[in-house]
């Protein structure tokens, strides 16, 4: 099995053992579900983007959190733009080491759905197309020869990496390969394009099923073509109003499982939007539970949620039409890697779909509205086991009332249930639950399994839950009346000798425990919890069977060595711990230390330094008439755009030379949403704008007759558009695009300068500001000669200024303290700030646009033990309201973690 392969690999097994461990696995599928080595798999997956988290040590953190939170798979885009700075140039080292990423996934034991594009969308620069692709003549996402040649070049680099990690070849955990993404071009050329990419993947050694995310258009070309859906869409301004939940059964294709490659796990937020707290509220745990259980009622057995961890569009990764620097997405794991309420709901559901195997093969029985019309039931049945699954919720998703109804569960009628507000319940009946027969329960199953020593000392363990204060009923069937012992809480029992039903009635409040001991059968330890209490449980599967742990903030791993249970995980305070493993463990360790008195230590308090000692340097020499631009590139009037001149990210400077007596200039620029551009004539500031075109009047006496005049233009570019509709919108130019003089027929001779490649951080980290070109943002830069200043600091000088300071940190080892830089919001000011930590541009702040003020900095970028450099490039857009607000350092959490988690975490 895969677990054996992972254990052998991780333990440094002998070559012979490794060869056996790498034996190929089989992947198949049918109308119902995926199958791994003949066993049905309910794929419960979450989207994760490694390129939005430039810290390989943090990749492990997030993937471990996903696995611990019930996800058995992760879907990963591979971003062509992130790996290629020029045609034929590819980087797979450091933060781009996807071999390492896939090794980590395999070590953790989480399956991977690989999505290498070539186009990925993802609200990222160019939709994943590298900047250099924007100058191609042929239409992208088509069979145009120049585009196919470039796409094949990318696939020839990334496909072999993915192929090395396929489960089918025994080398890893990749179980599916997505061809392209969201291509809705149902034309002969569209089909030919997908056939080409599918053939390319197979030629490159891809043997796992080829899947798609194209609304079923390419079923002939692909093994499984899925259908994505975002029912709440992306307007987070009204987070309390839901759209109806779709019945996705319409997307089920014969011979394939119902695959939802992207179902809403959050929402992106645009410049000037309400912020990600609103997006998390729009797609909160109530939404997740209702929507994802609704998908189960539609028959889906492959759900991938976009996003589970969003991360940061650091540098110029963001596509400006969609998002700002944060890609938090309102996801279950926040941008600063904190676990939210949504994560806990996902955990409950993820544990259930993996424990309740019959859910992977069901057929629709029917939908019904209970008496009164407010409550809806949707029912499916496994055709082999006859297990019944019924989803119960309000018919109107915006109905927040509390309604009682009497419904059918399997063969049982008139069962009372309560639906409060937007709650949804997936109730199970007629189920062989390990060694027990569950007739039905009005509580939901979170997980169950057989625990103990694997011999005579074993028992069934089941955790069921419901909303706090609601009544619950569980009915189990036995040949003879079992012995029932109440271990905790209050549970009423009754026995029906005619049917053999043991009925347990209770109220969901805290944790009740019942031990049921059938005559001559396997005992059942039944845990009955309210939902908040259920959230305190973690399931880990070991080589000796499952274990439930209650109490810690997070349980990452569990293993046995003799009678010792070795647990690793996180705590944010001193925490009591309980272990449910059937008495298998004789002792317990936590993060390598013995557990004393049933309590786990929390983190030590942390005191953060204040950000002081700022120094200032003004720049913008490019605006001065005597500045030497002879080394800049000469730009033809018809090819002014930045990409035409080889500059694909960030700010670009233009200097236009002319002689004569012009009265003004009409300029046109394209900088993307939230971008802007600033203009000077012979060193005199003419103004700034976010408009596409503007006429600038020259002040009297500003033009030097008969001499060289210099029009200086700084375009602050915000990345490329995506190509969602496959109509080459990623080619929309950036930078200055047209210019003409007013009052003169003379032409302007242009020179252009953008950024240079950062060999460590890549082509999307910095642009063409003077300070970026001269390393003002890099950690080794010496700013001691700069002017000391304090923040906040108003500034009436238009153009660019730089601020620097150092940040010494000495965070305790074995603790994860997520840190963010926070800028005080001043809507009346008109400036933008680019924030750099140790050379990494962690975010862009626009004072009068927002909404982002907090900029998380992950370990790996941040030295948690040592000195850090902070640099801020401030672009004042006018001569009145610029400057820089107060910047503070904020801890958004404090967690005691396994000591080995952040090994090698320095920037």
ABEGO torsion letter per residue (X at the ends): XAAAAAAAAAAGBBAAAAAAAABBBBBBBBAABBBBGGBBBBBBBBBBBAAABBBAAAAAAAAAAAAAAGBABBBBBBBAAAABABBGBBBABEAABAAAAAAAAAAAGBBBBBBAOABAEGGBBGGGBBAAAAABABBBGBABAAAAAAAAAAAAAAAAAAAAABAAAGAEABABBBBEBGBABBBAAAAAAAAAAAAAAAAAGBABBBBBBAGGAAAAABABBBBBBBAAEABAABAABBBBBBBAAAABBBGBBBBBABBBAEBBBBBGBAEAAAAAAAABAAAAAAAAAAAAAAGBABBBBOBABAEBBBEAABBAAABBABAAGGBABBAAGBBBAAAAAAAAAAAAAAABAAAABBBBAEBBBBBGGABBBBBBBBAAAGBBBBBBBBABAABABBBBBBBBBEABBGBBBBBBEABBBBBBBGBBBEABBBABBABBBABBEBBEAGBABBBBBBBBBBBBGBBBBBBBBBABBBBBBBABEBBBBBBBAAAGBBBBBBBBBEBBBBBBBBBGBBBBBBBBBBAAAAAABBBBBBAAEBBBBBGBABBABBBBBEABBBBBEBBABBBBBBBBAGGABABBBBGGBBBBGGBBBBBBBBBBBBBBGBBBBBBGAAABAABBAAABBBBBAAAABAAAAGBABEBBBBBBBBBEABAEBBBBBBAEBGBBBBBBBGGBBAEBBABABBBBBBBBGABBBGBBBBBBBBBBBAEBBBAAAGAGAAABBBEBABBBBBGBABBBBBBBBBBBBBAAAEAAABBABAAAAAGAABAABBAAABBBBBOBBBBABBEBBBBBBBBBBBBBBGBBBBBBBBBBBBAABBBBBBBBBGGBBAEBBBAAAOABABBBBBBGABBABEBBBBBBBBBBABAAABEBBBBBBBBABBBBBBAAAABGABX
